[in-house]
Amino acid sequence: MLSGEQVERLVRQTSLLAGEAADVTEFRSAANDVVKRAVGWDFAIWSTVDPATFLFTSCKVLGIPAEPENERRFFEFEFAGDDVNLFTDLALDDQPARSLHLATGGNPERSRRFRELLRPAGCGDELRAVFKDGNAAWGALVACRGPGSGTFSEADTAVISKLGPAVAKGLRRCLLRTAASAPHRLADGPGLLLLAEDGRVLEITPMAERWMSLVGDSSDWHTAVQAIAGKAKADGCSVSLPMRTQSGQWIVLHGSVTANGSLAVIVEEARSIHVTSMITDLYGLTPRERTLAELVLQGRSTKEIAGALDISPYTVQDHLKSVFDKIGVRSRRELVSMFFNGHYVERRRAGSMPGPYGWFLDD
């Protein structure tokens, strides 16, 4: 069992990996090595998640060969909505990490996913987690121990929950860095600055220069960059700093220390996370129907949707019927499955990189 000091050290180490990794794939591999040594598992799947829908945008399988058929069945069980430790439930929970053994009272056979997929794949216990930064989910973990490796404890799930924000920020920083290297693929996308240990700017992308010009006073920009550099070095982890432009627009600077001691600063527009308007464009949904569809994709119940939109459950059902008719499905399950298979899977298979706001860069 890790001490509190060891857990904090693990959080800092995981946070620093985001500054060292070239991209999200490298970050996931490095994070898996570090966290696996601390918690222990035999194989794992690290995924990026669209925060608007909780649907997976990419997966990295580590420890076993990737099997497309297993992935298909994995999501089939997830979308059925009647199993234990569903990601949509974890994403809305204050404790976003749970083990199958503990959740089933020591009887994982209660889970269809375990009976038909995990156990045949050599899994004795499964730990699932959703990595959140605030209320936004950016990634997920499935970690498995074989039958001879014991089960996950409450202490193990507590460690993973504690790591969640650092992993979420690391995933998003890597996605931001990828987007910053190809600004033409994302309107008003992120910019990137690289600073030496002494604070000198070594490199700045055109998009970062654009954001800098919108601040107006170069001394304000310089002060903000140096402040975030000092904070990142002092804390030994990634930090963020909001800043206002001359027009009143808010931007955010994200700073993290790299492996050689220099600093990477990513600057982006502060924006809310939402599904792209293509939902409305493709299916002709009204703004209210689009919002309701997003909540359904997140796994919200009729009661939760009614509370979020301040309407009655009966009105929710009326809107749902309209959404189903326009999209051509008959149930929530069909809606989630259709949306995932039709709009996420093909982009993933084509090699599209998930973007820093949830959708894919190539669209």
Secondary structure in CASP SS format (residue, H / E / C, confidence):
PFRMAT SS
TARGET T0000
AUTHOR 0000-0000-0000
METHOD secondary structure of the structure
MODEL  1
M C 1.00
L C 1.00
S C 1.00
G H 1.00
E H 1.00
Q H 1.00
V H 1.00
E H 1.00
R H 1.00
L H 1.00
V H 1.00
R H 1.00
Q H 1.00
T H 1.00
S H 1.00
L H 1.00
L H 1.00
A H 1.00
G H 1.00
E H 1.00
A C 1.00
A C 1.00
D C 1.00
V H 1.00
T H 1.00
E H 1.00
F H 1.00
R H 1.00
S H 1.00
A H 1.00
A H 1.00
N H 1.00
D H 1.00
V H 1.00
V H 1.00
K H 1.00
R H 1.00
A H 1.00
V H 1.00
G C 1.00
W C 1.00
D C 1.00
F E 1.00
A E 1.00
I E 1.00
W E 1.00
S E 1.00
T E 1.00
V E 1.00
D C 1.00
P C 1.00
A C 1.00
T C 1.00
F C 1.00
L C 1.00
F E 1.00
T E 1.00
S E 1.00
C E 1.00
K E 1.00
V E 1.00
L E 1.00
G C 1.00
I C 1.00
P C 1.00
A C 1.00
E C 1.00
P H 1.00
E H 1.00
N H 1.00
E H 1.00
R H 1.00
R H 1.00
F H 1.00
F H 1.00
E H 1.00
F H 1.00
E H 1.00
F H 1.00
A H 1.00
G C 1.00
D C 1.00
D C 1.00
V C 1.00
N C 1.00
L C 1.00
F H 1.00
T H 1.00
D H 1.00
L H 1.00
A H 1.00
L C 1.00
D C 1.00
D C 1.00
Q C 1.00
P C 1.00
A E 1.00
R E 1.00
S E 1.00
L H 1.00
H H 1.00
L H 1.00
A H 1.00
T C 1.00
G C 1.00
G C 1.00
N C 1.00
P H 1.00
E H 1.00
R H 1.00
S C 1.00
R H 1.00
R H 1.00
F H 1.00
R H 1.00
E H 1.00
L H 1.00
L H 1.00
R C 1.00
P C 1.00
A C 1.00
G C 1.00
C C 1.00
G C 1.00
D E 1.00
E E 1.00
L E 1.00
R E 1.00
A E 1.00
V E 1.00
F E 1.00
K E 1.00
D E 1.00
G C 1.00
N C 1.00
A E 1.00
A E 1.00
W E 1.00
G E 1.00
A E 1.00
L E 1.00
V E 1.00
A E 1.00
C E 1.00
R E 1.00
G C 1.00
P C 1.00
G C 1.00
S C 1.00
G C 1.00
T C 1.00
F C 1.00
S C 1.00
E H 1.00
A H 1.00
D H 1.00
T H 1.00
A H 1.00
V H 1.00
I H 1.00
S H 1.00
K H 1.00
L H 1.00
G H 1.00
P H 1.00
A H 1.00
V H 1.00
A H 1.00
K H 1.00
G H 1.00
L H 1.00
R H 1.00
R H 1.00
C H 1.00
L H 1.00
L H 1.00
R H 1.00
T H 1.00
A H 1.00
A H 1.00
S C 1.00
A C 1.00
P H 1.00
H H 1.00
R H 1.00
L C 1.00
A C 1.00
D C 1.00
G C 1.00
P C 1.00
G E 1.00
L E 1.00
L E 1.00
L E 1.00
L E 1.00
A C 1.00
E C 1.00
D C 1.00
G C 1.00
R C 1.00
V E 1.00
L E 1.00
E E 1.00
I E 1.00
T C 1.00
P H 1.00
M H 1.00
A H 1.00
E H 1.00
R H 1.00
W H 1.00
M H 1.00
S H 1.00
L H 1.00
V H 1.00
G C 1.00
D C 1.00
S H 1.00
S H 1.00
D H 1.00
W H 1.00
H H 1.00
T H 1.00
A H 1.00
V H 1.00
Q H 1.00
A H 1.00
I H 1.00
A H 1.00
G H 1.00
K H 1.00
A H 1.00
K H 1.00
A H 1.00
D H 1.00
G C 1.00
C C 1.00
S C 1.00
V E 1.00
S E 1.00
L E 1.00
P E 1.00
M E 1.00
R E 1.00
T C 1.00
Q C 1.00
S C 1.00
G C 1.00
Q C 1.00
W E 1.00
I E 1.00
V E 1.00
L E 1.00
H E 1.00
G E 1.00
S E 1.00
V E 1.00
T C 1.00
A C 1.00
N C 1.00
G C 1.00
S C 1.00
L E 1.00
A E 1.00
V E 1.00
I E 1.00
V E 1.00
E E 1.00
E E 1.00
A C 1.00
R C 1.00
S C 1.00
I C 1.00
H C 1.00
V C 1.00
T C 1.00
S C 1.00
M H 1.00
I H 1.00
T H 1.00
D H 1.00
L H 1.00
Y H 1.00
G C 1.00
L C 1.00
T C 1.00
P H 1.00
R H 1.00
E H 1.00
R H 1.00
T H 1.00
L H 1.00
A H 1.00
E H 1.00
L H 1.00
V H 1.00
L H 1.00
Q C 1.00
G C 1.00
R C 1.00
S C 1.00
T H 1.00
K H 1.00
E H 1.00
I H 1.00
A H 1.00
G H 1.00
A H 1.00
L H 1.00
D C 1.00
I C 1.00
S C 1.00
P H 1.00
Y H 1.00
T H 1.00
V H 1.00
Q H 1.00
D H 1.00
H H 1.00
L H 1.00
K H 1.00
S H 1.00
V H 1.00
F H 1.00
D H 1.00
K H 1.00
I H 1.00
G C 1.00
V C 1.00
R C 1.00
S C 1.00
R H 1.00
R H 1.00
E H 1.00
L H 1.00
V H 1.00
S H 1.00
M H 1.00
F H 1.00
F H 1.00
N H 1.00
G H 1.00
H H 1.00
Y H 1.00
V H 1.00
E H 1.00
R H 1.00
R H 1.00
R H 1.00
A C 1.00
G C 1.00
S C 1.00
M C 1.00
P E 1.00
G C 1.00
P C 1.00
Y C 1.00
G C 1.00
W C 1.00
F E 1.00
L C 1.00
D C 1.00
D C 1.00
END
